[in-house]
């Protein structure tokens, strides 16, 4: 059963602006996300925009927003085949468990200067 769904869009200029503020990227993104995005060269900021949209979409899918969660505790990792998966640590993992947990699904895309993410939370209990 679907317990929550969230979607978000982020314009790449938002990330470009943050990149000019010392420490801000590190505040919002997990070090693995920064490393993976940096390896993409010129598309770094677009990759980070998609990941930030995922964080926002996750909060919407939870139904609580990102309250009581550090953004860098929510990160997107790509499997070998490229499929994105959401990894939760620390504050985000604790909050997600408090909310009942579940199975997370996400999809990311970008077109031009916009990145979009959708997150779905599926109940992990058998009815």
N, C-alpha and C positions, 0 to 999 in steps of 0.2 A: 504494500500500500504506500502511496506517496504521502509523505508527511509535510513536505515543504518544497517550494520552488522559488527561485530568485533569479533576477536578470539585472545586468548593469552594463552601461556603456561609458567608456572613458576616452576622451580626446587626448591624443599623444602630447599636445602642448602642455597639458597639466604635468606630465612626467618630465618634460624638458625643463619646465620651470623649477620643479623640485630638485632636478639634478644640479641646479645652480646654487642651491642652499646647502651648505656643508652639513652632513650628517642626516639629512632628511630621508634620502633613499634608504640608508641603513636603518632608520627608525621604522619604515613602513614595509621593508622587504627582508626576507630571510637571506642569509649570505649565499645559500645555494641558488636562489632565484637570481640574485645579482650576478653571480658567476655564470650561470647558464645564459642569461640575457646578454651579458657582455661578450660571450663567445659568438653571439649572432652578429657582431659588428654593427653596421649601420642601422639594423632593425632593433637595436637594444631597447630604445625607449618604447617602441611599439609592443615589444615582448613584455616589458614591465607594465605597460598600460593594460594589456590583457590580463595579467596576473592581478593587478589592482582591481580590475572589474570583477575578477573571481572572488576576491575577498569581500567586496561589497555585495555581490550576489549571494555569497554564503550567509552573510548576516541577514539578508532578506529571507532566504530560505529557512533560517532558524526562527524567523518571526520576531526576533528581538533586536535586530541590528547588531552592531559590533560592540555593544556595551559589555564591559568587563573582559574584553579580549584585546591582546596586543596584536596588531596587524602582522608583525613578523612571525607570530606563532601560527599563522595560516599561510601555507605556501603551496605552490603548484610545482610538481615535478613531472617530467615527461618520462614515460616508460620507454623501453628500447624501440618500440614500434611507433613512438611519437604521441601515444595517447596520454593526455594530461590527467593527473590524479591529484586530489587535494590531500595534503599532509597536515595534520593538526598536532601541535605541541603545546605544552604549558597551559597558559590561560585559555586558549581556544579549545584545547582538548578537554580540559576540566568543564568548561561551560557547555560544550556539546554533549558531554556525558550527563550533566545536570538536566539538560533539555530532553534527554531520552536517547541520545545517540542515533545510530542508524547507519545506513550505507550511503556514501556520498558519490554523486556522479557530476561531472562537469564537462562543458564544451566551451571552447574559446575560438574566436575568429576575429579577423580584422580586415578592414577595407579602407584604403586611403589612410586618413589620419585618425580613424576611430577603431577602438577595440571593444568587443562585446564578449560577455561571458554569461553562461547560464549554469545554475547549480540546482540539483535536485537531491532531496533527502528522501530516501526510501526506508521504510520501517524494516528492521532486520529480524523482527519476530514473525514466526509462522502463525497464521490465524487458525 
